Amino acid sequence: MWINDIYIRRAQMTDIVALRAMQERSMRIIGRAYYAEDVLETFLRKISTMDDAVVAEGHYFVAIDIAGNYVGSGGWSRRAPGYSAHGESASLAPDSRVDNALVRSVFVDPDRARAGIGSGLMRHIEQDAYRLGIRDLRLMATLSGVDFYHARGYRSTGGGQIDLGDNASFGYVDMVKCLADEDVAARVAS
């Protein structure tokens, strides 16, 4: 699917190395206004930016520009992320309902931030999830992503810290969006 000069497609396992490089760069540059450098580096070393399993699951997407550069990524999963064991977040615990899922690892290249790539990815993620029966999307927003998700209709449900050890922690905000709301369903179904 083309959106302006950006092509969005399902991620493949062969994309992972290039995706991680873009994601880590994004986290370091965009995240530095919200987290100390040592916290970002510890998070990247101990937690990473995404689980390979989310790509293998088939609901993870990449945004590629006309020159072939990875400029964004994101997806959804019914699996709890690996980092959930480090946090206090109840919303990241596995849920037995089949109509809800987690938005996972949404990143945009910092040189392309605020150009609609993240919004395009989120529309793609929500449409894919909705078509497969997902009615509630939950996520753990980095502090740098909270305003982005609020602008897309996600509401805060709490927050917490991921324990990184060595007296370091990584703050986040739990958020949710009901795709079954009439106006949301109409947008994502189109």
C-alpha positions as CSV (number, residue, x, y, z in Angstrom):
1,M,0.0,0.0,0.0
2,W,1.4,3.4,-1.0
3,I,0.8,6.5,1.1
4,N,2.4,9.5,-0.7
5,D,6.0,8.3,-1.3
6,I,5.9,5.6,1.4
7,Y,5.2,2.0,0.8
8,I,3.8,-0.1,3.7
9,R,4.1,-3.8,3.6
10,R,4.2,-6.8,6.0
11,A,7.6,-7.2,7.6
12,Q,9.7,-10.2,6.9
13,M,12.3,-11.9,9.0
14,T,15.0,-10.6,6.6
15,D,14.0,-7.0,7.5
16,I,14.8,-7.3,11.2
17,V,18.4,-6.2,11.2
18,A,17.7,-3.0,9.2
19,L,14.5,-2.3,11.2
20,R,16.4,-2.6,14.5
21,A,19.0,-0.1,13.3
22,M,16.3,2.4,12.4
23,Q,14.4,1.8,15.6
24,E,17.4,2.2,17.8
25,R,18.4,5.5,16.0
26,S,14.8,6.7,16.5
27,M,14.7,5.8,20.1
28,R,18.1,7.5,20.8
29,I,17.2,10.7,19.0
30,I,13.5,11.1,19.7
31,G,13.7,9.6,23.2
32,R,16.5,11.8,24.5
33,A,14.1,14.6,25.3
34,Y,12.2,12.2,27.7
35,Y,14.9,9.8,29.0
36,A,18.5,10.1,30.2
37,E,21.0,8.7,27.7
38,D,22.1,6.0,30.1
39,V,18.5,4.8,30.5
40,L,18.0,4.6,26.7
41,E,21.2,2.7,26.3
42,T,20.4,0.3,29.1
43,F,16.9,-0.2,27.7
44,L,18.3,-0.9,24.2
45,R,20.9,-3.3,25.6
46,K,18.6,-5.2,28.0
47,I,15.1,-5.0,26.3
48,S,15.7,-4.0,22.7
49,T,13.2,-2.4,20.4
50,M,11.1,-5.4,19.3
51,D,10.7,-9.1,19.7
52,D,11.5,-11.1,16.6
53,A,8.3,-13.2,17.3
54,V,6.1,-10.2,16.5
55,V,7.5,-10.2,12.9
56,A,7.0,-14.0,12.7
57,E,3.4,-13.6,13.8
58,G,2.6,-11.8,10.6
59,H,1.0,-8.5,11.8
60,Y,4.1,-6.3,11.8
61,F,4.6,-3.7,9.0
62,V,7.4,-1.7,7.6
63,A,7.3,1.7,5.9
64,I,9.8,2.1,3.1
65,D,10.5,5.3,1.1
66,I,10.9,5.5,-2.6
67,A,14.7,5.1,-2.3
68,G,14.2,1.8,-0.3
69,N,15.0,3.2,3.1
70,Y,13.2,1.9,6.2
71,V,11.4,4.9,7.6
72,G,8.9,3.4,10.0
73,S,7.6,0.2,11.5
74,G,4.9,-1.1,13.8
75,G,2.4,-3.8,14.3
76,W,0.1,-5.7,16.7
77,S,0.2,-9.0,18.5
78,R,-1.9,-11.1,20.8
79,R,1.3,-12.1,22.6
80,A,2.6,-10.3,25.6
81,P,6.0,-8.6,24.8
82,G,9.2,-9.9,26.3
83,Y,9.6,-6.7,28.3
84,S,6.3,-7.2,30.2
85,A,8.2,-9.3,32.7
86,H,10.2,-6.2,33.7
87,G,7.3,-3.8,34.3
88,E,4.3,-3.3,36.5
89,S,1.8,-3.0,33.7
90,A,-1.3,-5.2,34.0
91,S,-2.4,-4.2,30.5
92,L,0.6,-6.1,29.1
93,A,-0.3,-9.4,30.7
94,P,-1.6,-12.0,28.3
95,D,-5.4,-11.7,27.9
96,S,-7.6,-14.7,27.1
97,R,-10.1,-12.6,25.1
98,V,-9.6,-13.0,21.3
99,D,-10.9,-9.6,20.5
100,N,-8.0,-7.6,21.9
101,A,-4.4,-7.2,21.1
102,L,-1.3,-5.1,21.7
103,V,0.2,-2.4,19.4
104,R,3.9,-3.3,19.2
105,S,7.1,-1.4,18.5
106,V,5.9,1.6,16.5
107,F,8.9,3.7,15.3
108,V,9.5,6.3,12.7
109,D,13.0,7.4,11.4
110,P,13.8,10.6,13.3
111,D,14.6,12.4,10.0
112,R,11.0,11.6,8.8
113,A,9.2,12.3,12.0
114,R,5.9,14.4,11.8
115,A,5.5,13.6,8.1
116,G,2.5,11.3,8.5
117,I,4.4,8.0,8.5
118,G,3.4,7.0,12.1
119,S,-0.2,7.9,11.4
120,G,-0.2,5.9,8.2
121,L,1.3,2.9,10.0
122,M,-1.3,3.2,12.8
123,R,-4.2,3.3,10.3
124,H,-2.7,0.2,8.7
125,I,-2.3,-1.5,12.0
126,E,-5.8,-0.7,13.1
127,Q,-7.4,-1.8,9.8
128,D,-5.5,-5.1,9.9
129,A,-6.5,-5.8,13.5
130,Y,-10.1,-4.8,13.0
131,R,-10.4,-7.0,9.9
132,L,-9.2,-9.9,12.0
133,G,-11.7,-9.4,14.8
134,I,-9.7,-7.2,17.2
135,R,-11.9,-4.7,18.9
136,D,-9.6,-3.3,21.6
137,L,-6.0,-2.3,21.0
138,R,-3.8,-1.7,24.0
139,L,-0.2,-0.4,24.1
140,M,2.6,0.7,26.3
141,A,3.6,4.2,25.1
142,T,7.0,5.5,25.6
143,L,6.9,9.0,27.2
144,S,7.8,10.4,23.8
145,G,4.9,8.7,22.1
146,V,2.0,9.6,24.5
147,D,0.9,12.7,22.6
148,F,1.1,10.8,19.3
149,Y,-1.3,8.1,20.6
150,H,-3.6,10.6,22.3
151,A,-4.0,12.4,19.0
152,R,-5.1,9.0,17.4
153,G,-7.8,8.4,20.0
154,Y,-6.0,6.3,22.5
155,R,-6.7,7.0,26.2
156,S,-4.4,6.6,29.1
157,T,-5.2,3.9,31.6
158,G,-2.2,4.1,33.9
159,G,1.5,3.9,33.7
160,G,4.5,2.4,35.3
161,Q,8.2,1.7,35.1
162,I,10.2,-1.1,33.5
163,D,12.9,-2.1,36.0
164,L,16.2,-2.1,34.1
165,G,18.3,-3.0,37.2
166,D,21.1,-0.9,38.6
167,N,18.6,1.6,40.0
168,A,17.4,2.5,36.4
169,S,13.9,2.4,35.2
170,F,12.1,3.3,32.0
171,G,8.8,5.1,32.3
172,Y,5.7,4.3,30.1
173,V,2.0,5.0,29.9
174,D,-0.6,2.3,29.3
175,M,-3.1,3.2,26.7
176,V,-6.2,1.7,25.0
177,K,-8.4,2.4,22.0
178,C,-11.7,0.6,21.3
179,L,-11.9,-0.1,17.5
180,A,-15.5,-1.2,18.0
181,D,-16.7,2.4,18.7
182,E,-19.0,3.3,15.8
183,D,-16.9,6.2,14.4
184,V,-13.6,4.3,14.8
185,A,-15.0,1.1,13.2
186,A,-16.2,3.2,10.2
187,R,-12.7,4.7,9.7
188,V,-10.7,1.5,10.1
189,A,-13.1,-0.6,8.0
190,S,-12.8,1.7,5.0
